[in-house]
Amino acid sequence: MYFHYTSWIFRKLFPMFIWKKEVTEKIIYLTFDDGPIPEVTEFVLDELKKYEAKATFFCVGDNIGKYPDIFEKLILQGHSIGNHTFNHYNGWKTKKEKYLKNIQKCQQIIDSQAKTKAKTEKKLFRPPYGKIKLSLMCDLKKDYNIVMWHVLSGDFDPSLDKKTCLQKTIQHSTNGSVVVFHDSLKAEQNLRYVLPKYLKHFADLGYRFESL
């Protein structure tokens, strides 16, 4: 089960995470998890380009290693890169030392593959599934901004009707929302329907899309 939006309670309990940006302008912060992979990530890039939109891609290190050319496109097109662990580990089920080493392994491949500087001043990290232990948080916050979300599209859920996915994601998005999509095979069917319509809807309302 998932939530389309994150309540103020979670943001109050964990203010050290980035959930939403406090802005007065019409800006939405799009994020994409689990890539990069062929076709799906490239589809996302093509759609973003139509609106001169910038986004933040939370990449799985193993996918960067498999598809370095696609990873390079993310950087060359001016998007921000975030760390999503090397093997998409669950932070609640993985021992602390193993988890931290997996994050480090992902960061190493991000740094080694980035032929130009990724568009972010500080390192960004999003825990897979949004699951992270408090002890891990304390270690990571010294070097990373930990990014959660304000709106979770649910594109990864095969039982979620694509029209409902679009409607709910639009409904809960507002100025400063950090919105999660997935450039993954699991999310592809919903993503191909939702993303173009989501971008057009908010672009028509005068919003712009920026990276973190």
Backbone as numpy.savetxt, mean C-alpha at the origin, in Angstrom:
# Nx Ny Nz CAx CAy CAz Cx Cy Cz
-12.59 -11.56 7.94 -13.44 -10.37 7.94 -12.55 -9.13 7.94
-13.00 -8.06 7.31 -12.19 -6.85 7.24 -13.11 -5.64 7.37
-12.50 -4.50 7.57 -13.25 -3.26 7.68 -12.90 -2.37 6.49
-13.91 -1.73 5.93 -13.66 -0.82 4.82 -12.99 0.46 5.31
-13.20 0.79 6.55 -12.54 1.97 7.08 -12.04 1.65 8.48
-11.11 2.43 8.95 -10.55 2.22 10.28 -11.16 3.25 11.23
-11.72 2.80 12.31 -12.39 3.72 13.24 -11.37 4.57 13.98
-11.89 5.67 14.51 -11.04 6.60 15.25 -10.44 5.92 16.48
-11.09 4.86 16.98 -10.59 4.17 18.18 -9.20 3.60 17.92
-9.01 2.93 16.78 -7.71 2.35 16.46 -6.67 3.45 16.28
-7.08 4.54 15.65 -6.12 5.64 15.43 -5.71 6.28 16.76
-6.65 6.32 17.71 -6.33 6.87 19.03 -5.42 5.94 19.82
-5.66 4.64 19.70 -4.87 3.65 20.45 -3.45 3.55 19.93
-3.28 3.73 18.62 -1.96 3.56 18.00 -1.62 4.79 17.14
-1.43 5.94 17.79 -1.18 7.18 17.04 0.18 7.21 16.36
1.05 6.26 16.73 2.38 6.23 16.12 2.34 5.68 14.70
1.23 5.05 14.30 1.07 4.56 12.94 0.49 5.67 12.06
0.73 5.57 10.77 0.08 6.47 9.82 -1.21 5.80 9.36
-2.33 6.41 9.69 -3.64 5.89 9.29 -4.28 6.77 8.23
-4.11 8.06 8.40 -4.77 9.07 7.57 -3.97 10.35 7.68
-3.93 11.13 6.65 -3.20 12.40 6.69 -4.20 13.53 6.91
-3.84 14.42 7.81 -4.72 15.56 8.09 -4.44 16.66 7.07
-5.25 16.72 6.05 -5.09 17.71 5.00 -6.43 18.39 4.74
-6.36 19.63 4.30 -7.58 20.37 3.95 -7.83 20.30 2.45
-6.80 20.00 1.67 -6.95 19.89 0.22 -7.55 18.54 -0.16
-8.02 18.47 -1.38 -8.59 17.23 -1.90 -7.46 16.31 -2.37
-6.93 15.54 -1.43 -5.83 14.62 -1.71 -6.17 13.25 -1.16
-5.92 12.21 -1.95 -6.06 10.84 -1.50 -4.71 10.15 -1.69
-4.35 9.32 -0.71 -3.07 8.62 -0.74 -3.33 7.14 -1.07
-3.13 6.79 -2.32 -3.33 5.41 -2.77 -2.12 4.56 -2.42
-2.38 3.37 -1.92 -1.30 2.42 -1.64 -1.67 1.07 -2.25
-0.63 0.34 -2.67 -0.82 -0.98 -3.29 0.12 -1.97 -2.61
-0.46 -3.08 -2.15 0.30 -4.10 -1.42 0.53 -5.35 -2.26
1.63 -6.02 -1.96 1.90 -7.41 -2.38 2.62 -7.57 -3.71
2.80 -6.53 -4.50 3.52 -6.65 -5.77 5.01 -6.54 -5.55
5.75 -6.29 -6.63 5.26 -6.14 -8.00 5.18 -7.49 -8.71
4.19 -7.60 -9.62 4.07 -8.80 -10.45 3.70 -8.39 -11.87
3.96 -9.25 -12.84 3.61 -8.93 -14.23 2.11 -8.71 -14.40
1.78 -7.91 -15.36 0.41 -7.62 -15.80 -0.39 -6.82 -14.77
-0.51 -7.30 -13.54 -1.35 -6.59 -12.58 -0.71 -5.26 -12.17
0.55 -5.30 -11.78 1.24 -4.06 -11.41 1.33 -3.13 -12.62
1.56 -3.69 -13.78 1.65 -2.87 -15.00 0.29 -2.24 -15.34
-0.79 -2.97 -15.10 -2.13 -2.40 -15.26 -2.32 -1.21 -14.32
-1.92 -1.37 -13.07 -2.04 -0.27 -12.10 -1.26 0.95 -12.57
-0.03 0.74 -13.02 0.78 1.86 -13.49 0.13 2.59 -14.66
-0.44 1.84 -15.57 -1.11 2.45 -16.73 -2.31 3.29 -16.29
-3.07 2.79 -15.33 -4.24 3.54 -14.85 -3.82 4.80 -14.11
-2.80 4.69 -13.28 -2.31 5.86 -12.54 -1.81 6.94 -13.48
-1.14 6.52 -14.52 -0.56 7.48 -15.48 -1.65 8.32 -16.14
-2.82 7.76 -16.35 -3.91 8.50 -17.00 -4.32 9.73 -16.20
-4.09 9.69 -14.90 -4.52 10.79 -14.03 -3.33 11.51 -13.38
-2.14 11.23 -13.90 -0.91 11.78 -13.31 -0.89 11.52 -11.80
-1.37 10.35 -11.43 -1.48 9.97 -10.02 -0.19 9.32 -9.53
0.19 9.65 -8.31 1.32 8.99 -7.66 0.79 8.16 -6.50
1.45 7.04 -6.25 1.00 6.12 -5.20 2.20 5.57 -4.45
1.93 4.82 -3.42 2.96 4.13 -2.65 2.75 2.63 -2.79
3.79 1.94 -3.21 3.73 0.50 -3.40 4.49 -0.20 -2.28
3.77 -0.98 -1.48 4.39 -1.77 -0.43 4.73 -3.13 -1.02
6.01 -3.29 -1.33 6.47 -4.42 -2.13 6.94 -5.59 -1.27
6.67 -6.78 -1.75 7.21 -8.01 -1.17 8.58 -8.25 -1.79
9.60 -8.40 -0.94 10.97 -8.51 -1.44 11.17 -9.64 -2.43
10.53 -10.77 -2.20 10.66 -11.90 -3.10 10.16 -11.54 -4.50
9.10 -10.75 -4.59 8.60 -10.33 -5.89 9.52 -9.33 -6.58
10.18 -8.48 -5.79 11.16 -7.56 -6.37 12.27 -8.36 -7.04
12.74 -9.40 -6.35 13.80 -10.24 -6.90 13.39 -10.95 -8.17
12.12 -11.36 -8.24 11.63 -12.08 -9.42 11.37 -11.16 -10.60
10.95 -9.93 -10.30 10.51 -9.01 -11.36 11.18 -7.64 -11.21
12.50 -7.59 -11.30 13.20 -6.32 -11.08 12.85 -5.24 -12.10
12.52 -5.63 -13.32 12.17 -4.64 -14.34 10.88 -3.91 -13.99
9.92 -4.65 -13.43 8.66 -4.01 -13.04 8.89 -3.11 -11.83
9.71 -3.57 -10.91 10.05 -2.75 -9.74 10.70 -1.44 -10.18
11.58 -1.52 -11.15 12.25 -0.31 -11.64 11.24 0.68 -12.23
10.20 0.17 -12.88 9.17 1.05 -13.44 8.49 1.87 -12.35
8.26 1.25 -11.19 7.63 1.97 -10.08 8.43 3.20 -9.71
9.73 3.01 -9.64 10.60 4.11 -9.22 10.75 5.15 -10.32
10.95 4.70 -11.54 11.15 5.62 -12.65 9.91 6.47 -12.91
8.74 5.95 -12.55 7.51 6.71 -12.75 7.15 7.58 -11.54
8.05 7.63 -10.56 7.91 8.58 -9.47 7.07 8.16 -8.29
6.83 6.86 -8.16 6.05 6.37 -7.03 6.95 6.08 -5.83
6.36 6.05 -4.65 7.10 5.73 -3.44 7.10 4.22 -3.22
8.16 3.75 -2.55 8.31 2.32 -2.28 8.28 2.08 -0.78
7.51 1.10 -0.36 7.47 0.70 1.03 7.83 -0.77 1.17
8.24 -1.13 2.36 8.67 -2.49 2.70 7.45 -3.28 3.22
7.25 -4.49 2.65 6.12 -5.33 3.03 6.60 -6.73 3.42
7.82 -6.78 3.93 8.59 -7.99 4.28 9.01 -8.73 3.00
9.95 -9.63 3.14 10.45 -10.38 1.99 9.51 -11.51 1.61
8.87 -12.12 2.60 8.04 -13.31 2.34 6.59 -13.15 2.80
6.15 -11.92 2.97 4.77 -11.65 3.38 4.42 -12.36 4.69
5.27 -12.16 5.68 5.09 -12.82 6.96 3.97 -12.18 7.78
3.30 -13.02 8.54 2.30 -12.59 9.50 3.01 -12.21 10.80
2.92 -10.96 11.20 3.63 -10.46 12.37 3.15 -11.03 13.68
1.96 -11.60 13.72 1.46 -12.21 14.95 1.94 -13.64 15.10
2.31 -14.27 14.00 2.65 -15.69 14.03 4.14 -15.96 13.83
4.91 -14.92 13.60 6.34 -15.09 13.31 7.17 -14.59 14.49
8.19 -15.33 14.85 9.06 -14.91 15.93 9.75 -13.59 15.59
9.95 -12.80 16.63 10.45 -11.43 16.45 11.73 -11.37 15.63
12.73 -12.16 16.00 14.02 -12.09 15.31 13.88 -12.47 13.83
13.10 -13.50 13.57 12.89 -13.94 12.19 12.17 -12.87 11.38
11.19 -12.23 11.99 10.41 -11.19 11.32 11.29 -9.98 10.99
12.07 -9.54 11.95 12.94 -8.39 11.72 13.97 -8.68 10.63
14.51 -9.89 10.61 15.47 -10.26 9.57 14.81 -10.28 8.20
13.54 -10.67 8.15 12.82 -10.70 6.89 12.56 -9.28 6.36
12.28 -8.36 7.27 12.13 -6.96 6.89 13.45 -6.42 6.36
14.53 -6.73 7.07 15.86 -6.27 6.66 16.22 -6.82 5.28
15.88 -8.08 5.04 16.16 -8.70 3.74 15.39 -7.99 2.63
14.15 -7.64 2.91 13.37 -6.89 1.93 13.98 -5.52 1.67
14.39 -4.84 2.74 14.96 -3.50 2.58 16.25 -3.55 1.78
17.02 -4.59 1.98 18.27 -4.72 1.23 18.03 -4.84 -0.27
17.01 -5.61 -0.64 16.75 -5.76 -2.07 16.11 -4.50 -2.65
15.30 -3.80 -1.84 14.77 -2.51 -2.30 15.92 -1.56 -2.61
16.86 -1.46 -1.67 17.98 -0.54 -1.84 18.89 -0.95 -2.98
19.12 -2.26 -3.14 20.04 -2.71 -4.18 19.45 -2.62 -5.57
18.13 -2.78 -5.69 17.48 -2.74 -7.00 17.11 -1.33 -7.44
17.04 -0.42 -6.50 16.63 0.94 -6.85 17.78 1.67 -7.53
17.68 1.81 -8.84 18.74 2.48 -9.59 18.64 4.00 -9.49
17.45 4.47 -9.13 17.29 5.87 -8.79 16.64 5.90 -7.41
16.78 7.02 -6.72 16.28 7.10 -5.34 14.75 7.01 -5.31
14.24 6.09 -4.54 12.79 5.98 -4.37 12.27 7.28 -3.77
11.06 7.67 -4.20 10.52 8.96 -3.78 9.95 8.89 -2.36
10.83 8.82 -1.42 10.43 8.88 -0.01 11.64 9.26 0.83
11.47 10.19 1.74 12.59 10.64 2.57 12.88 9.64 3.68
11.85 8.99 4.19 12.03 8.02 5.26 11.51 6.66 4.79
12.08 5.62 5.35 11.64 4.28 4.98 10.22 4.03 5.47
9.46 3.36 4.65 8.07 3.06 4.97 7.89 1.56 5.13
7.05 1.18 6.10 6.77 -0.24 6.31 5.30 -0.43 6.58
4.73 -1.43 5.92 3.36 -1.85 6.24 3.38 -3.34 6.56
2.92 -3.74 7.73 2.90 -5.15 8.08 1.85 -5.90 7.26
2.20 -7.02 6.64 1.19 -7.83 5.96 0.02 -8.15 6.88
-1.17 -8.09 6.34 -2.43 -8.32 7.07 -2.69 -7.24 8.12
-1.82 -6.24 8.20 -1.96 -5.22 9.24 -1.66 -5.75 10.63
-0.93 -6.87 10.71 -0.69 -7.53 11.99 0.76 -7.34 12.43
0.92 -6.74 13.59 2.27 -6.50 14.10 2.22 -6.49 15.63
3.22 -7.09 16.25 3.31 -7.10 17.71 3.85 -5.76 18.20
3.45 -5.39 19.41 3.92 -4.12 19.96 5.43 -4.10 20.13
6.02 -5.25 20.46 7.48 -5.29 20.62 8.18 -5.03 19.28
7.60 -5.52 18.19 8.14 -5.25 16.86 7.98 -3.78 16.50
6.86 -3.22 16.84 6.60 -1.83 16.56 7.66 -0.94 17.20
8.01 -1.24 18.42 9.00 -0.44 19.14 10.36 -0.50 18.45
10.74 -1.66 17.93 12.00 -1.79 17.23 11.98 -1.08 15.88
10.86 -1.16 15.19 10.79 -0.65 13.82 10.64 0.86 13.75
9.97 1.45 14.74 9.64 2.87 14.62 10.87 3.77 14.62
12.02 3.23 15.04 13.25 4.02 15.00 13.70 4.28 13.57
13.42 3.34 12.67 13.91 3.45 11.29 12.81 3.57 10.25
11.58 3.26 10.64 10.49 3.24 9.67 9.29 4.04 10.13
8.60 4.62 9.17 7.23 5.08 9.40 6.33 3.87 9.12
5.55 3.47 10.12 4.67 2.32 9.96 3.32 2.81 9.45
2.95 2.32 8.28 1.76 2.81 7.59 0.65 1.77 7.65
-0.50 2.16 8.18 -1.66 1.29 8.16 -2.62 1.83 7.10
-3.88 2.08 7.44 -4.80 2.60 6.42 -6.04 3.19 7.06
-6.69 4.03 6.29 -7.99 4.58 6.66 -9.10 3.82 5.93
-8.83 3.40 4.69 -9.82 2.67 3.90 -9.17 1.42 3.32
-9.78 0.28 3.58 -9.34 -0.99 3.03 -10.35 -1.41 1.97
-9.91 -1.48 0.72 -10.85 -1.70 -0.38 -11.50 -3.08 -0.34
-10.80 -4.07 0.18 -11.33 -5.42 0.18 -11.25 -6.09 -1.18
-10.42 -5.54 -2.08 -10.31 -6.09 -3.44 -9.81 -7.53 -3.44
-9.15 -7.94 -2.37 -8.59 -9.29 -2.27 -9.63 -10.36 -1.94
-10.85 -9.94 -1.59 -11.88 -10.86 -1.11 -12.69 -11.40 -2.29
-12.54 -12.67 -2.67 -13.26 -13.21 -3.82 -14.78 -13.27 -3.63
-15.23 -13.20 -2.39 -16.67 -13.23 -2.14 -17.30 -11.84 -2.23
-16.47 -10.81 -2.38 -16.97 -9.44 -2.43 -17.31 -9.05 -3.86
-18.55 -8.69 -4.08 -18.98 -8.24 -5.40 -18.22 -6.98 -5.80
-17.78 -6.93 -7.05 -16.94 -5.82 -7.50 -17.64 -4.47 -7.41
-18.94 -4.45 -7.64 -19.68 -3.19 -7.54 -19.78 -2.73 -6.09
-19.95 -3.67 -5.19 -19.98 -3.34 -3.76 -18.61 -2.85 -3.31
-17.57 -3.50 -3.79 -16.20 -3.09 -3.48 -15.98 -1.64 -3.88
-16.39 -1.29 -5.07 -16.23 0.09 -5.55 -17.05 1.06 -4.70
-18.31 0.73 -4.49 -19.21 1.63 -3.78 -18.74 1.91 -2.35
-18.32 0.86 -1.65 -17.87 1.02 -0.27 -16.55 1.79 -0.19
-15.67 1.52 -1.13 -14.37 2.20 -1.11 -14.54 3.69 -1.38
-15.41 4.02 -2.32 -15.71 5.43 -2.59 -16.39 6.07 -1.37
-17.35 5.36 -0.81 -18.14 5.90 0.31 -17.27 6.34 1.48
-16.24 5.57 1.79 -15.45 5.84 2.99 -14.21 6.70 2.73
-13.92 6.99 1.48 -12.74 7.80 1.17 -13.06 9.28 1.33
-12.08 10.01 1.87 -12.25 11.44 2.06 -10.88 12.11 2.01
-10.83 13.41 2.24 -9.56 14.13 2.21 -8.55 13.47 3.15
-7.39 13.13 2.62 -6.33 12.57 3.45 -6.39 11.07 3.66
-7.39 10.41 3.10 -7.50 8.96 3.29 -6.28 8.23 2.72
-5.78 7.28 3.50 -4.80 6.31 3.01 -5.61 5.07 2.62
-5.60 4.76 1.33 -6.48 3.72 0.78 -5.63 2.54 0.31
-6.06 1.32 0.65 -5.31 0.12 0.29 -5.98 -0.64 -0.85
-5.20 -0.85 -1.91 -5.52 -1.82 -2.96 -4.39 -2.84 -2.99
-4.54 -3.87 -3.80 -3.52 -4.91 -3.91 -3.21 -5.19 -5.38
-1.93 -5.06 -5.74 -1.52 -5.47 -7.10 -1.08 -6.92 -7.03
-2.09 -7.79 -6.91 -1.86 -9.22 -6.73 -2.85 -10.00 -7.58
-2.53 -11.26 -7.82 -3.43 -12.11 -8.60 -4.76 -12.31 -7.87
-4.70 -12.41 -6.56 -5.91 -12.62 -5.77 -6.88 -11.46 -5.91
-6.36 -10.26 -6.04 -7.20 -9.06 -6.11 -7.52 -8.64 -7.53
-6.90 -9.28 -8.51 -6.93 -8.77 -9.89 -8.33 -8.53 -10.42
-9.23 -9.48 -10.23 -10.57 -9.34 -10.81 -11.29 -8.10 -10.30
-11.29 -7.89 -8.99 -11.93 -6.70 -8.44 -11.15 -5.44 -8.80
-9.83 -5.53 -8.75 -8.99 -4.36 -9.00 -9.21 -3.79 -10.40
-9.28 -4.66 -11.39 -9.44 -4.20 -12.78 -10.77 -3.48 -12.99
-11.75 -3.82 -12.19 -13.04 -3.12 -12.27 -13.03 -1.84 -11.43
-12.53 -1.95 -10.22 -12.67 -0.87 -9.24 -11.72 0.30 -9.51
-10.44 0.03 -9.74 -9.45 1.10 -9.78 -9.75 2.17 -10.84
-10.03 1.81 -12.09 -10.30 2.86 -13.08 -11.49 3.74 -12.70
-12.54 3.13 -12.16 -13.74 3.89 -11.79 -13.50 4.73 -10.54
-12.71 4.20 -9.63 -12.37 4.96 -8.42 -11.55 6.20 -8.78
-10.56 6.02 -9.61 -9.73 7.15 -10.03 -10.56 8.21 -10.74
-11.41 7.79 -11.66 -12.23 8.74 -12.42 -13.19 9.49 -11.50
-13.81 8.76 -10.58 -14.77 9.39 -9.67 -14.14 10.54 -8.90
-12.97 10.29 -8.31 -12.37 11.33 -7.47 -11.64 12.39 -8.30
-11.12 12.00 -9.45 -10.53 13.01 -10.33 -11.59 13.99 -10.81
-12.77 13.49 -11.13 -13.87 14.36 -11.56 -14.32 15.30 -10.46
-14.09 14.90 -9.20 -14.45 15.76 -8.07 -13.32 16.72 -7.70
-12.24 16.68 -8.46 -11.13 17.63 -8.23 -10.06 17.13 -7.28
-10.07 15.85 -6.97 -9.04 15.28 -6.11 -7.76 15.00 -6.91
-6.65 15.01 -6.20 -5.40 14.50 -6.78 -4.89 13.36 -5.91
-4.03 12.56 -6.48 -3.54 11.35 -5.81 -2.04 11.50 -5.61
-1.59 11.39 -4.36 -0.19 11.59 -4.04 0.37 10.40 -3.29
1.70 10.25 -3.36 2.39 9.20 -2.62 2.71 9.70 -1.22
2.96 8.77 -0.33 3.31 9.12 1.05 4.77 9.55 1.13
